Amino acid sequence: MAFAQAENRRPIFGAVATLGVSDRVNFLRKTYAHLGAALIAFAVITGGLIRFAPSVSWGFSKWALQGWTWLLVIGLFMVVGYIAERLARSETSRGLQYAGLGLAVAAEAFLLQPLLWVLMLKFGVYSKGDVAMMLAGNATPYMSGKAGSILLSATVITLAIFIGLTLTVFLTKKDFTFMRGALSIASFAVLGIILVSILFGFHLGALFCGAVILLMSGYILYQTSLIMRDFPPSAHVAAALMLFSTIATLFWYVLQLLMELASDR
């Protein structure tokens, strides 16, 4: 998975913290409106791929989950994420900013496909014939039985974590940007563990998922403070992209944690 990058804390000319109250509120309103639109688009694209293009979704998922191929997928995803971030930070073109946000949303939707197929095939109520028809592209897959419940729970939990932590920053007005260094170190540690697990083939269980969820929670606190203090007023698309990437990663690991817990029952 891609992890949100810690932002440079240098003072930015025209940053939100230096604006009047109305300008600051307008910036935040635009940021969270774009974030909401990105999350809706993410859900539509993710569900649309499985529902209306199951052969594409399954073909990518089957390829991605073949041993070392997942390492390549992560590498490509990180490159795409870097490009998307650079586009979203464009100071010359609003169109490039939206292109960056759209690219990130599409990439996250594709990256989630393998996990959703594992969810459906492991926890869905399907007969062997149904599974064979789905994999052959002759039947439309859907989140049946326990799979749908797990997916819904993951969505609710992710949104609850994000909303709760966001309100914590807004209501307490505490500055969490001091967490930058610790979050960066923890992110590199997590990426290293993921790399080692792929190279040596060991399973990352529920404890690892819980640790990443805590890490993403820290990023939400940090990034929300960063947006309130240091982002320039024209960077609402980049701010929305930063938060979206963190929420998408948080959702991935919440979903994986629930699947791990369900498997142990």
Secondary structure, DSSP 8 states (H G I E B T S, - for coil): ---------S--TT-GGGS-HHHHHHHHHHHHHHHHHHHHHHHHHHHHHHHH-HHHHHHHHHHHTSTTHHHHHHHHHHHHHHHHHHHHT-SS-HHHHHHHHHHHHHHHHHHHHHHHHHHHHHHS---HHHHHHHHTTSS-----HHHHHHHHHHHHHHHHHHHHHHHHHHHH----GGGHHHHHHHHHHHHHHHHHHHHHT----HHHHHHHHHHHHHHHHHHHHHHHHT--TT-HHHHHHHHHHHHHHHHHHHHHHHHHHHHT-
